Amino acid sequence: MASPAAAGHEFALDVLDLVDSIPVGRVLSYGDLAAMLGSRASRAVGTVLRQSGSGHAWWRVLRSGGHPPVGHEARAYEHYIAEETPLVRTATGCGYRVDYAVARWIPTEPPTEAVSPREKEQQ
């Protein structure tokens, strides 16, 4: 049996691998990402991204309701605009949220290139 530290390291690697596989313009919630890994540890997903996610597409992982990570709303917004992620204006919080019903990634979708729709039009 793996030690708790080794199991935690494997979980972190699995989280980052899954985050890296989320296509441009698509998102997952912390809870959905955890569930895809066979876990209920949505907070642990957040911890992994907080500690090791800077080199990964952290903005593609959301709080419930489509809200961006706390404290990173402005930086996330820049990514959402660049990737043409569907957004909804709100009267509270940071003034927007991701339209999760539209942008949610379902892994059975065929893989797409890692470019935004705008980049595809320019090609």
Secondary structure as the mmCIF struct_conf table of DSSP 4:
data_model
#
loop_
_struct_conf.conf_type_id
_struct_conf.id
_struct_conf.beg_label_comp_id
_struct_conf.beg_label_asym_id
_struct_conf.beg_label_seq_id
_struct_conf.end_label_comp_id
_struct_conf.end_label_asym_id
_struct_conf.end_label_seq_id
HELX_RH_AL_P HELX_RH_AL_P1 PRO A 4 SER A 21
BEND BEND1 ILE A 22 ILE A 22
HELX_LH_PP_P HELX_LH_PP_P1 PRO A 23 PRO A 23
TURN_TY1_P TURN_TY1_P1 VAL A 24 GLY A 25
STRN STRN1 VAL A 27 VAL A 27
STRN STRN2 LEU A 28 SER A 29
HELX_RH_AL_P HELX_RH_AL_P2 TYR A 30 MET A 36
TURN_TY1_P TURN_TY1_P2 LEU A 37 GLY A 38
HELX_RH_AL_P HELX_RH_AL_P3 SER A 42 SER A 52
HELX_RH_3T_P HELX_RH_3T_P1 GLY A 53 GLY A 55
TURN_TY1_P TURN_TY1_P3 HIS A 56 ALA A 57
HELX_RH_3T_P HELX_RH_3T_P2 TRP A 58 ARG A 60
STRN STRN3 VAL A 61 LEU A 62
STRN STRN4 ARG A 63 ARG A 63
HELX_RH_3T_P HELX_RH_3T_P3 SER A 64 GLY A 66
STRN STRN5 HIS A 67 HIS A 67
HELX_LH_PP_P HELX_LH_PP_P2 PRO A 68 PRO A 69
TURN_TY1_P TURN_TY1_P4 VAL A 70 GLY A 71
HELX_RH_AL_P HELX_RH_AL_P4 GLU A 73 GLU A 83
TURN_TY1_P TURN_TY1_P5 GLU A 84 GLU A 84
STRN STRN6 LEU A 87 ARG A 89
BEND BEND2 ALA A 91 THR A 92
TURN_TY1_P TURN_TY1_P6 GLY A 93 CYS A 94
BEND BEND3 GLY A 95 GLY A 95
STRN STRN7 TYR A 96 VAL A 98
HELX_RH_AL_P HELX_RH_AL_P5 TYR A 100 ALA A 103
STRN STRN8 ARG A 104 ARG A 104
TURN_TY1_P TURN_TY1_P7 PRO A 107 THR A 108
BEND BEND4 GLU A 109 GLU A 109
HELX_LH_PP_P HELX_LH_PP_P3 PRO A 110 PRO A 111
BEND BEND5 ALA A 114 VAL A 115
HELX_RH_AL_P HELX_RH_AL_P6 PRO A 117 GLN A 122
#
